[in-house]
Every structure is written in structure tokens, then in C-alpha cells.
Amino acid sequence: MKMSSINSSTHLTYENRINFGSFYTPQRYVDIVGQWLKAENIGSDAVIADITCGGGAFFALHKIFPDNQYIGNDIDQSALLTAEKYFPFVNLTCQNAFADVSRDKFGISHSAKLIIVGNPPWNDTTSIINNSVKKDIFPIDSDIKTRDLGMSSILSYNKLQADYVAVLHPLSYLIKQTNFKATEDFFKNYELINHIIFNSQEFANTSKMTGFPVIAALYKRHEYYGLSYQDVKRMTFHTTDGKSFCLSKRDYIADYIDKYPNNKRYTPEILFYTQRDINALKRCRTFMTQRTNASVDVDPQKLPLYCYLDCFKRFADIPYYLGNFNVPFIKDTFDIIAKDVVAVSKYYNRSVFGENPNPTEKQITRIKNYISEVVSYR
Ligand SMILES: C[S@@+](CC[C@H](N)C(=O)[O-])C[C@H]1O[C@@H](n2cnc3c(N)ncnc32)[C@H](O)[C@@H]1O
């Protein structure tokens, strides 16, 4: 059996890496989490557990917390061999972490202070990226079942009543309202007491995938006094490269248009591709000539907003940390570029709008300046 390393799942094929969500934590983030936990004065009586531990990256915490009990589990036997070799003091099990979730299952005492660490498997079973290799391969308790293993993991930490949860997860679990709702049972019981945002491409073997924001977060259990989505919208997030951003400081096109296919029809018929987030916009089409089951009918009154999406895709230079945002704009100043975006989109989408005059340099510059102001707005 080929062994993994502590910080990289090199023993797995690409297909299995996707199916198990096996992207191991870089050492740097284990160290950061260690410092956060240290600041919380975690005592030696606390149990530190990673229930999807892979090669055991997080067990390097024993350098800071040498006297604590460590518990590890993973479904991947070969990854556990690595964890066993480098961290022999850990009590390891090899079982599906998502069925019959309880402290007993992992050998954690009911009275123990519990610190869950790790980086759960993220595997959005509905996402179109990589869905050719994703398989539903094990049972999941109904009360933690979601469409993404990472979100199910987050819910399992609440089920285990962890006192602290120090994990890495896609920022989209917090900032996308539908994801937040699906994991609300966790968030309503946990405060976010420390965090840092980084690019998913920092994980080994991901450089060819589009980067998206990942949050390394320390949550503290505070039953019923945790996070609401309103809190998330008002929160300022900080990145490893010194940037910060806040959801509520921008307007979003998605709040003013139809994002998904529906029964509304208009004359003339203009079709646009389903809207998700900025990363999806980068991958997908905008205006469409043929109706498909992903087509949205454009309300002609709102054509400038759709043209703005088309121009945003064309001109915006997007930092990775905005990748899961809806497309932002500034509503109050949109009129300045409304005509410009229509001219540019009509010119470039000939198959939809026919022949139109070439937009001027001034129009293009105005759009680019507007977009860069929107993107850099903190
Ligand atoms: C993103 S990796 C993280 C590994 C480790 N926690 C770290 O931080 O480096 C996710 C791990 O979840 C494991 N995993 C996936 N499905 C699982 C399941 N049903 N039960 C237990 N572990 C699972 C994978 O084998 C993989 O090792």
C-alpha cells in the first residue's frame, strides 16, 4: 500500500483525491491554529480530535500541547499509516465519520473538553466541477446530511458538542446564504473568534483548479449565541496577504435580476446563462443564442444589469477571495456606465444582438474604472 505524506495525499489517484476530498493541510495553518488555541489557554485536560485526519497534519499540535489526549480517524487506511508512523501517541480508528456520529464512536469521554481540529473533506456532490468522478460512497446521518461533505462535517462537530472547532473550510459555507442556512445548526451555537482567509491553491495538487477562498477559523461553542447571517454580512474578513473585505459594503447584481431559469418570458427574447458566483461566471457563458435548461429570460428593462455581468466577465481582474461572491456593483453610481455596458455587450455578442458599432476607448475605460473601483472597495 502506498503511503501518504503528512501534508499531501500523494498516495491517491486524482479520482480518489476528489472523492475523498483529500487535500491535506499545509503546516503553516496548523501552526496558526496552534497559536490561536494557545491564546485560549487550552488546558492539558482537553481532548484534541481530528475525525477525518488523513496523514495527521494537525497532530503536529502536540509540539504546543504535549500532554493532551489525541484522537484521530479517517476512512483511508493508507493515510492512517502515515499518521500512525509520525504521531504514534494518537488513538486512531478507521471508520466512516458521518454515520452514527457520537462521542462514543470516537472514544471521546462525554465530560471531556473537546477541541475538533482539521480540514474536513469538501466535496460538493451537486457542483458541476469534477462531478464526473464524485460518488456517494458511504452513509451519512440524516441530521447532518447536506449536499457537501464539508458542511456535513461542520454539522457533525455540533453534534459532538465540541467546545472549540479549529478548522479550514471554504468561505462559501459562511458567505453563501443557502450554505449558511444548511449549516445553521452549527453556526447558531458557535462564535467565530479568530480567522484568516487564504487561496485554496495553497493546498498541494490544486494549482490547476480555480482558486477559491478558504477560511482557517477558530470557533468557540456558545449555545444559541453563535453567528447569524446578519453577523456574517457585517463581518470584516482578513486575508493572509493583508487584504480585508466585507459583504455588506457592496451591492449585488443578483439581488436585482433573476438568477435562475423560471417561467417569465419577454419580448424581444434575450437569454442569459444561470447566475451563480464570480468563479462560475468566469467559467460559464453569458448571453445565449439557444434556450437550454440553464437559460434565464432577460427582462429588457434590466438589460444593462445583464450587460454589466457580461462586461464584468470580460474586464474584471478578480482576487481569489471574491471568487464565491455574487457579482458586485455600486447601485448609486451604476447610471454612469449603464449605456456603456450595453454598447460593449451588444458589440461583442453579435450572434445575439446583430451588428453594432464598435464601442469607444472612453466607454471601455469608464467600465474598467468602475469595475476596478467595485472590486477594490473594502
Ligand atoms: C481535506 S482531507 C484533510 C485531512 C486532514 N484533516 C488534514 O487537515 O490534513 C479530508 C480527509 O477526510 C477523509 N474522509 C473522507 N471521507 C471520509 C469519511 N466518510 N469518513 C472519514 N474520513 C473521511 C479523507 O480520507 C481525507 O483524509
PDBQT file of the ligand as one rigid body, heavy atoms in Angstrom, charges set to zero:
ROOT
HETATM    1  C1  LIG A 401      -9.175  17.528   3.336  1.00  0.00    +0.000 C 
HETATM    2  S1  LIG A 401      -8.524  15.974   3.922  1.00  0.00    +0.000 S 
HETATM    3  C2  LIG A 401      -7.927  16.528   5.452  1.00  0.00    +0.000 C 
HETATM    4  C3  LIG A 401      -7.027  15.643   6.188  1.00  0.00    +0.000 C 
HETATM    5  C4  LIG A 401      -6.506  16.228   7.486  1.00  0.00    +0.000 C 
HETATM    6  N1  LIG A 401      -7.607  16.529   8.386  1.00  0.00    +0.000 N 
HETATM    7  C5  LIG A 401      -5.706  17.488   7.245  1.00  0.00    +0.000 C 
HETATM    8  O1  LIG A 401      -6.092  18.532   7.780  1.00  0.00    +0.000 OA
HETATM    9  O2  LIG A 401      -4.690  17.446   6.554  1.00  0.00    +0.000 OA
HETATM   10  C6  LIG A 401     -10.039  15.127   4.276  1.00  0.00    +0.000 C 
HETATM   11  C7  LIG A 401      -9.907  13.740   4.819  1.00  0.00    +0.000 C 
HETATM   12  O3  LIG A 401     -11.230  13.235   5.010  1.00  0.00    +0.000 OA
HETATM   13  C8  LIG A 401     -11.181  11.839   4.817  1.00  0.00    +0.000 C 
HETATM   14  N2  LIG A 401     -12.533  11.315   4.612  1.00  0.00    +0.000 N 
HETATM   15  C9  LIG A 401     -13.312  11.465   3.514  1.00  0.00    +0.000 A 
HETATM   16  N3  LIG A 401     -14.473  10.839   3.699  1.00  0.00    +0.000 NA
HETATM   17  C10 LIG A 401     -14.453  10.318   4.951  1.00  0.00    +0.000 A 
HETATM   18  C11 LIG A 401     -15.370   9.560   5.719  1.00  0.00    +0.000 A 
HETATM   19  N4  LIG A 401     -16.563   9.228   5.238  1.00  0.00    +0.000 N 
HETATM   20  N5  LIG A 401     -15.028   9.204   6.971  1.00  0.00    +0.000 NA
HETATM   21  C12 LIG A 401     -13.818   9.524   7.466  1.00  0.00    +0.000 A 
HETATM   22  N6  LIG A 401     -12.892  10.212   6.781  1.00  0.00    +0.000 NA
HETATM   23  C13 LIG A 401     -13.207  10.608   5.533  1.00  0.00    +0.000 A 
HETATM   24  C14 LIG A 401     -10.265  11.675   3.609  1.00  0.00    +0.000 C 
HETATM   25  O4  LIG A 401      -9.766  10.381   3.515  1.00  0.00    +0.000 OA
HETATM   26  C15 LIG A 401      -9.216  12.753   3.905  1.00  0.00    +0.000 C 
HETATM   27  O5  LIG A 401      -8.122  12.201   4.561  1.00  0.00    +0.000 OA
ENDROOT
TORSDOF 0
